[in-house]
């Protein structure tokens, strides 16, 4: 794995973890869900809402791109 691929993986993991913890806290506080429904629902919501990062080799070298449901198009990170 290249340096940018590792960076993309870490960014994706951190974004998912932050959303998962936030959604799990909100579900416990504001819903009547119990048991395995809380982490399962937080996992699904976190997966759908977290941005996707990918390292791509181009003619100019390797670049890092991000795609998110709340942004139009694909954004170049580096």
C-alpha positions in Angstrom: 0.0 0.0 0.0 1.2 3.5 -0.8 1.3 6.4 1.5 -1.8 8.0 0.1 -3.7 4.7 0.2 -3.0 4.5 3.9 -3.9 8.1 4.3 -7.3 7.5 2.6 -7.9 4.5 4.8 -7.2 6.5 8.0 -9.4 9.4 6.9 -12.3 7.1 6.0 -11.9 5.2 9.3 -11.8 8.4 11.4 -14.8 9.9 9.6 -16.8 6.7 10.1 -15.8 6.4 13.7 -16.8 10.0 14.5 -20.2 9.5 12.8 -20.8 6.1 14.5 -20.1 7.4 18.0 -22.2 10.6 17.4 -25.2 8.6 16.0 -24.9 6.0 18.7 -25.0 8.7 21.4 -28.0 10.4 19.8 -29.9 7.1 19.4 -29.4 6.2 23.1 -30.4 9.7 24.2 -33.4 10.3 21.9 -34.9 6.9 20.9 -36.3 3.8 22.6 -34.1 1.4 20.8 -32.5 -1.3 22.9 -30.0 -4.2 22.5 -28.3 -4.7 19.2 -30.5 -2.3 17.3 -28.5 0.7 18.6 -25.1 -0.3 17.2 -26.6 -1.8 14.1 -28.5 1.4 13.3 -25.5 3.6 14.1 -23.4 1.4 11.7 -25.8 1.8 8.9 -26.2 5.5 9.3 -22.4 6.0 9.7 -21.7 4.0 6.6 -24.2 5.9 4.5 -23.2 9.4 5.7 -19.4 9.1 5.9 -17.3 10.5 3.1 -15.5 8.1 0.8 -11.7 8.6 0.2 -9.7 7.0 -2.6 -6.1 7.3 -3.8 -5.8 7.2 -7.6 -2.8 7.1 -9.9 -3.1 9.8 -12.6 -0.7 11.1 -15.2 0.4 13.8 -12.7 1.2 11.2 -10.0 -0.9 9.7 -7.2 -3.7 11.9 -5.9 -6.3 11.7 -3.1 -10.0 12.2 -3.9 -13.1 12.5 -1.7 -16.7 11.9 -2.5 -19.5 12.8 -0.1 -23.3 12.6 -0.2 -23.5 16.3 0.8 -21.1 17.6 -1.8 -21.7 17.7 -5.6 -19.0 15.9 -7.5 -15.6 14.7 -6.5 -13.1 16.9 -4.6 -9.3 16.5 -4.9 -7.6 16.5 -1.5 -4.0 16.2 -2.5 
